[in-house]
Amino acid sequence: MSLEAVQTAIGQVSLTLIVIAVVVALLEGLLYLFLVKLLKTRHAVPLMLVAPAVLGLAILIGYPNNPTGAVMSRERLMDVARIAEKNPTRSTPCAMMPPKRGVA
């Protein structure tokens, strides 16, 4: 990997972490206003602590392994199936990668 690729990856991860922090801060602020100021509930703190995890789980359930929404083409899926048939002892993730030269 080149230094430029590493810098780009770090920049993307940093941006993602900043966006997550901002969303969590907004969620906590809105929950505070709603639970403490409007409802005047004494259970505000536990609910505010659990809310980011609940939101994260909801996102994970909605997009478990495909956050981009990309769809594999039929041809690519058939290629994966052919590789899996030729290599029945390999696990599924390994079957998606072409075998290394000199390795059976």
C-alpha positions in Angstrom: 0.0 0.0 0.0 1.2 3.4 -0.8 1.3 6.3 1.7 -1.4 8.1 -0.4 -3.7 5.1 -0.1 -3.2 5.0 3.7 -3.9 8.7 4.0 -7.0 8.4 2.0 -8.3 5.5 4.1 -7.5 7.3 7.3 -9.4 10.4 6.0 -12.4 8.3 5.1 -12.5 6.5 8.5 -12.0 9.8 10.3 -14.9 11.4 8.4 -17.1 8.4 9.3 -16.2 8.6 13.0 -16.9 12.4 13.0 -20.3 11.8 11.3 -21.2 9.1 13.9 -20.2 11.4 16.8 -22.3 14.2 15.5 -25.3 11.9 15.0 -25.0 10.5 18.5 -24.6 14.0 20.0 -27.8 15.1 18.1 -29.7 12.0 19.2 -28.6 12.5 22.8 -29.6 16.2 22.7 -33.0 15.5 21.2 -33.6 12.7 23.7 -32.6 15.0 26.6 -35.0 17.7 25.4 -37.9 15.2 24.9 -37.4 13.1 28.0 -36.3 15.6 30.6 -37.9 18.9 29.4 -41.1 17.7 27.9 -41.9 14.4 29.7 -40.0 15.1 32.9 -39.2 11.4 33.3 -36.7 10.2 35.8 -35.6 7.4 33.4 -34.0 9.8 31.0 -30.4 8.8 31.6 -30.8 5.1 31.1 -32.8 5.6 28.0 -30.2 8.1 26.7 -27.4 5.6 27.3 -29.1 2.8 25.5 -30.4 4.9 22.5 -27.2 5.0 20.4 -26.8 1.2 20.7 -30.5 0.7 19.7 -30.0 3.0 16.7 -26.8 1.1 15.7 -28.6 -2.3 16.0 -31.5 -1.0 13.9 -29.0 0.1 11.2 -27.2 -3.2 11.4 -30.4 -5.2 11.1 -31.5 -3.1 8.1 -28.1 -3.4 6.3 -26.3 -6.4 7.9 -23.5 -6.9 5.3 -24.5 -4.6 2.5 -24.5 -1.0 3.5 -23.8 0.2 -0.1 -26.9 -1.6 -1.5 -24.7 -3.0 -4.3 -26.1 -6.1 -6.0 -23.9 -8.8 -7.4 -24.4 -9.6 -11.1 -25.7 -13.0 -12.1 -22.4 -13.7 -14.0 -20.3 -12.9 -10.9 -22.6 -15.0 -8.7 -22.3 -17.9 -11.1 -18.5 -17.5 -11.0 -18.6 -17.7 -7.2 -20.8 -20.8 -7.4 -18.4 -22.5 -9.8 -15.4 -21.8 -7.6 -17.4 -23.1 -4.6 -18.2 -26.3 -6.4 -14.6 -26.9 -7.4 -13.4 -26.3 -3.8 -16.0 -27.8 -1.5 -13.7 -27.8 1.6 -13.1 -24.1 1.5 -15.3 -21.7 3.5 -17.5 -19.4 1.5 -15.4 -16.2 1.9 -12.3 -18.1 0.7 -14.2 -19.6 -2.2 -14.9 -16.1 -3.5 -11.2 -15.4 -3.9 -9.3 -17.0 -6.7 -6.8 -19.6 -5.6 -3.1 -18.6 -5.3 -0.7 -19.9 -7.9 0.9 -23.2 -6.9 -1.8 -23.8 -4.2 -4.3 -26.5 -4.8 
